[in-house]
Amino acid sequence: MTDQHLKTDVYRFYRRSRPGLHCFRLLIGESDLWIEATSDCRMAAEKHLKTIRRQLKEYIYHHPQFLTTLTPWVEDPTAPEVVRRMIAAGQSAGVGPMAAVAGAIVGMLGEELLPANEELLIENGGDLFLRLQQTRTVALYAGNSPFSWKIGIKIQPGQAWGLCTSSGTVGPAYSEGKADAAVVLAPDPALADAVATACGNRIKKAADLAPTIDFATQIAGIKGVVLVIANKMAVWGEIELVKL
């Protein structure tokens, strides 16, 4: 049995309805989303998610290696938008395109829903698309690390952000590393997702934190990074941490 099979899964107990917002779960296939929006956009969200998923599944049907490769996929201008975003993010981070799938989906869905919603949050496990009307704090979950639920990341209102997390100790997603959390902030959720995976892959001990920060800072479009392994943390960029 590999370390991958020993990862702790997470029941999404943190999902709670917010006063003044339309809050709902959207579950289609492997996509398990939590959406908070100023308008009742359930039907629109379901429609757009089905379209995005259908395009992705059709591409995988014709290119089955796309689903399993751990290396960047060659650029394909004929691919649907969701696939092109995944390819671009994977190339920037040096990982396979599926490392960006959750971020690409929430990002595209968020863009479709934004015109009708002044405030919008779409959560897919450790991956978020959010545009806020007021400052909110996103709690950090890092498995058995003492930082779990003790530290939050403050997100300012106005701009749309992708905030994505990869972990080698929590959840079902594949990781080559042992980071309890690798969190990346970027305007492009697909890029944030891919870079979070790439950062998580690099962290196997505390000494890997600093060089991993150096790696992330070289990628255009990345605005902030939080890395956690056990009781050690590294932070860079436009990240405001608060105690919870």
N, C-alpha and C positions, 0 to 999 in steps of 0.2 A: 504494500500500500504506500502511495506517495504522499508527500506533504500536502499536495493539492486536495487529496481526499480527506485530509484532517482539518480542513478549513471549517470555521464555525459559520453556520448559516444564520440569517437574521430574519425574524418575523417582523414585518413592517408595522410594529405597534406605534411608531412615531407619527403615523398618519392621523391627523385630527382636523375636523372641520373648523374653519376660521369664521368668526362673526363677520357678516357683511359681504362674504364672498360665496360664490357657487363652488362647492367642493364635491368632487366625485372621483370614484375609481373607474378606470377604463382598462379592461382586460381583454386583449385580443391576441390569441396565440401566445408567443413568448413575451409579448409586450404587456407589462403590468404597470400602468401609469396612475399617478395621483395628480389631479389637476385642481388648482385653485384659481378662479377667474372672476372678474367683475360682472360678466354676463353669463347667462345659461348657455354654454357652448357645447354641451354634451354631444348633440347630434353632429355638429360640425367637426368636433374633435374625432368622433368615431369614423366619419366619412374620410377625413384626411389621413387618419392613421391606417385605415384599410388600404387606401391608395398607395401610401408609402411602402407598406409591407408587401403589397402585391408586386410592386416594381422591384423591390429587393429580392423577393423569392423567385421571380422570373429570371432575374440576372443570375442568381445562384444556380438555378436549374440548368442554364446554358453554360455556366462556368463553375462547376462544383468545387474546384480548388479554392475559389474565392472564400468559401466558408471556413477552410481549415488552415490556409497558409499563415505562417507567423512572420513572413517577410513582406515588405511593401509590394503592392500590386501595381502593374504598369498602368500608366494613364490611359483612359479609354473615353474619348470624347463622345462616343455613341451611347454610353451607359446612361441610365436615368440619374436624376439629380442626386438622390440619396446615395447612390453608389459612387458618383464622382466626388462627393464630399468625403466619403469614407476613404477613398483612394488618396485624395489630397492630404487628409489628416494623417493617414498611415505613412505616407512618404515623408511628411515633415517630422514625424516622431521616430521613424525607422522601425515601424511595427506593421503587422498585418492589418488589412482594412477592417476586419471584424472587431478590432480593438476600439473602433470609433462608432460602432453600430448604435449603441444606446444614445450617445451624444448627438449623432446625426439625426436620429429619429425625433428626439425632443426638440432639437434646433429647428428642423423643418416644420414640425407641428406648431411650435411656438410662433414662427413667422407667419403661418397661416392664420393663427388665432389672434395675433396682436392687434390688428386693426379694430377689432370689436371689444378689446379688453385693455383698460388703462393699467390694470394690474393682472399679472399672469405668472403662475408658477406651475411647471410641469416637472414631476419627479419620477424617475425610472430607476429605483434602487439608489445607487450612489451617484446618479447623474441628474443634474438639474438644469433647466432653462428657467430664468426668472427675470421679470421686469417689475419693479415695485413702485408703489406710490409713497411709501414711507420706509424708513430704515427697518430692516429685520435682521435677526441673527440666526445663522444656520449652525446648529450644534455639530460638533465633530464627534463621529463615532469611529473609534480605532481599536476595536476588539478588546483585548484584555489590557491594553495600555492604560496607565493611570490618567491619561489625558481624556479618555472617553467620557463624553457628556459633561466634562469639566471646562471645556474650552469651546468657544463659538467664533464663527467668522461673520463679521458685520458686513452686510451688503447695503450699499447706499441706493436710494431711489433714482429713477430716471433712465439709466441705460439698461439694455438687455444684456444678460450675462449667461455664460455657461459655467457651471461649477461642478466639476466631476471628480470622483474618487475611485481609486483602485486599491485593492488590498490583497496581500498574500496570505492573510490569516482569517479573513471574513468573507462570506458570500461565495456564490458558485462560479464567478468569473475566473478565467485562467490568469495566473500570474507566475512568473518565473522567480519572483523574489519573496522576501519575508517581511515586507513593510506592513505595519498595521494599518497605515493609511498614507496614500499619496494623493493629495488634493491639488487640483489645478484650476485656476481662474482664467478665463479668456472670453472674449466676445463670441467666439465660435465654439459652440458646445462640442462639435465633432473633434476639433483640434484639442480641446481640453480633455476629452475622453481618451484620445490616443496618447497624448503626452502623459496623462496620469498613469496609463498602463506602462508606458516606457519607463517612467520614473520608478514605479513599483517593481518592475523587472530588475532594476539595477541595485535595489536595496536588499542586502542579505545580512548586513551588520551595521552598527551605528557609524562606523568609519565611512560607510558609503553615502551618508547624507550629504556632506559637502560637495563631493564630485557630482552627485545627482542634481543638486541645485545648479551647479555650473553648467551641466548638460541642458537643463530646462531653460536657463536664461539665454541660451544661444538660439532658441527657436522663436522666430518672428510670430507675434500675436499672443504670446503668453504674458499675462499681466501679474500673476501671483502664484505662489506654490507653498504648500504646507506638507512636510514629510514627517512621518512618525514611525519609529520602531521602538517598542517597549517604552522606556522612560526617557527617550531622547527625541527631540524635535528640531527641525530646521525650517526656517520661514524666509521667504523672499518676495519682494514686489509689493503690489497694491493690496496688501492683506492687513486688515485690522482685526486683531484677536481680542476677545473679551472673555472674562471669567464668567462662568454660569453658576 
